[in-house]
Amino acid sequence: MSVSLEQKEARKVSADRELPAGAAAVTHKIQEKPKRSLRIAMAGIRGLPPRYGGSETCVDELGRFLHSWDHAVTVYSRIYKGDHAARPDSYHNMKLVYFHSLKQKNLDTPFHSLLVSLHLLFKGTQDVVHFHGVGNSLFLPFFRLSPVATVVTVDGRDWDRGKWGFLARKILKLSAKMAVRFADGIITDTPEAQKLYREEFNRETTYIPYGAHTETIETQVALEKWGLKPGRYILFVGRFIPEKGIQYLVDAYNGLETDFPLVLVGGNEYDLAFVQKLKNFARPGIIFPGFVFGRPFEELLQHCALYVQPSDVEGTSPVLLNAMALGRCVIVSGIKENLDVVEKTALSFSPGSSGHLAEIMKQALNDEGLRKDLGRMAQDRVRVVYSWETVSKSHLEAYYAALEVKRGGARPDVAT
């Protein structure tokens, strides 16, 4: 499905002000700082500052908000053998605690979550621990007799993703069952994931998407580094794995007649063969900057003509939200998770179809007015639905609800 110019004109009066279809409404009982401050632990991420994925960005934003509302936040971070990076004691008023982990894709998360769980049980003083990722749920039974309330953010069918081996898939499926059975609260970031846990596991969850800041980035230092011109390049940001659909984008671009470069930001340290295959297949005009973070990442996102998300499997993508928040015209594959986020503020193509993607890219590149109008609509949608303040308040409500469950209150999130 794509948005025509006529459809765009009819819709640009306002962006949708509703939650994605199928999502349970998020209420906001908290309008001012609660009287009781909480001690909250964040676990399951690589660490701060955010340099890996959306979960790190979420913890960064949540931590800053929670501190501003007088809550104490501790973030558990991973370190690996041979890693000599600086290890500060705090980051934006969040306490950082480090534990070694295994740099092995299938065992990294379970091993680290075991160490974190043991530390919280025997040395921690937290009221709530928020595990980011279902793979951290294996050891939730340890908290049955602990006063610490447990909250887990889960994806959809993570155990079915192609990037995982046999052992990892089994661990993830078991982890999902552990979360359903033992977590005091479960958060999903997409309506599809919420539906999955309701229908397959008979467990209600709290739908809370990621957030983004609507702003304008004026600087262009990163563009100068890679020889780019504002508004004259196409951008993708993400891990280089087949389920992100980057191969469709490269194929589509290879058949496109344009002088707009394609910038592919990211990589994959666990599958260098796939990364090299992409580079071998890429025509001249495709740029591989590697991983880019912080201000350079924001500059690349702000000044692109198009942001493309061609994924086969997705949650609520933080990069997609950031592109929308910066007023960029975005093109997404037509999977439900992507369409739930963009609603009617973006162009879409048939999932897996490089030919259709090339057609949509050509349409957008040839119509600057369409790009600008869709960008404004997308930015308005983020401002209304996906602000970090709204997202953070929803998380805080989830923490208080989990504490009530831990204290013996009725669990409102078990389907009946």
Secondary structure as UniProt FT lines:
FT   HELIX           5..11
FT   TURN            12..13
FT   TURN            21..22
FT   STRAND          39..43
FT   HELIX           54..68
FT   TURN            69..70
FT   STRAND          72..79
FT   TURN            81..82
FT   STRAND          90..91
FT   TURN            92..93
FT   STRAND          94..100
FT   TURN            105..107
FT   HELIX           108..122
FT   STRAND          128..132
FT   HELIX           134..143
FT   TURN            144..145
FT   STRAND          149..154
FT   HELIX           158..160
FT   TURN            162..163
FT   HELIX           166..182
FT   STRAND          185..188
FT   HELIX           191..201
FT   STRAND          206..207
FT   HELIX           221..225
FT   TURN            226..227
FT   TURN            230..231
FT   STRAND          234..239
FT   HELIX           242..244
FT   HELIX           246..254
FT   STRAND          262..267
FT   TURN            269..270
FT   HELIX           272..281
FT   TURN            284..285
FT   STRAND          286..290
FT   HELIX           294..302
FT   STRAND          306..309
FT   HELIX           318..325
FT   TURN            326..327
FT   STRAND          330..333
FT   HELIX           336..342
FT   TURN            343..344
FT   STRAND          347..349
FT   TURN            351..352
FT   HELIX           354..365
FT   HELIX           368..385
FT   HELIX           388..406
FT   TURN            407..408
FT   TURN            412..413
//
